Amino acid sequence: MTDYDGIYRSGAAPWEIGIPQPALDLTVSGPRVLDIGCGSGEVALELARRGHQVTGVDVSAVAIEQARAKAAAEGLTIDFRVGDARSLSLEPFNAVIDSGLLHSLLRYGGAAPYVDLLPRLTAPGGSLTILAISAEGAQGWGVTEDYLKATFTAPTWTDVTVSPIEVISTAGPLPGFLLQASRPD
């Protein structure tokens, strides 16, 4: 497994671009939002600025420390937690946003428990947004459109769309996908 604490400590995380990924639509309904795999918190910070009650979870304690410092500097209240996205025990949220976690879990063979947990983290009527690097851009370890369409299906998920997008990194743009789905009421 990758040493995410070391990557965040060194400042070498190519996905840390100082803002939420431009391809993300952060218009969410409902007050409670989960930023899963939040890193240093750019998505969580933006959602809190918009008035949402945000919980951010990441496996890296260093990333969570950085996120907490950013929130404190802006006077924002965000519940940042260190945790493994494959085994969280949280109440369901109105919206769940994954900006770059799924493709990392697929790379290291741990995506199935995470995918199985997502319906329990998303409240009935809630939304799921996943931004992921494509297998084409990740030299084989990212996601494919077919994988997303086969994994996020009815009856668990409805209104599923998968769109090709550009993912911005400090190393340059990469092809990716944006999945949007809803939990049935």
LINJOPE-V364176 format. One line per field, one symbol per residue. ss: DSSP state (H for helix, E for strand, L for the rest). phi: phi as a letter, one per 30 degrees, with the letter a starting at -180 (. if undefined). burial: b if it has 9 or more other C-alpha atoms within 8 Angstrom, else e. Layout:
ss->???
phi->???
burial->???
//
This chain:
ss->LLLHHHHHHHLLLLLLLLLLLLLLLLLLLLLEEEEELLLLLHHHHHHHHLLLEEEEEELLHHHHHHHHHHHHHHLLLLEEEELLLLLLLLLLEEEEEEELLHHHHHHLLLHHHHHHHHHHHEEEEEEEEEEEEELLLLLLLLELHHHHHHHLLLLLEEEEEEEEEEELLLLLLEEEEEEEEEELL
phi->.dddedddddicddddcibdeeddccdbcjdcbcccidhdjddeddddddjddcccbbdcddddeddddddddciccbdcbdacddbdbbddcdbbbbcjdeddddecicdedddddedddcdeidcbbbcbddeddchjcdccdddddddcbdddbbhdbbbdbcccbdcjdbdabccbbbcdd
burial->eeeebebbeeeeeeebbeebbeebeeeeebebbbbbbbbbbbbbbbbbeeebbbbbbbbbbbbbbbbbebbbeeebebebbbbbbbbeeeeebbbbbbbbbbbbbbbeebbebbbebebebbbebbbbbbbbbbbebbeebbbebeebbeebbeebbbebebeebbbbbeeeebbbbbbbbbbbe
//
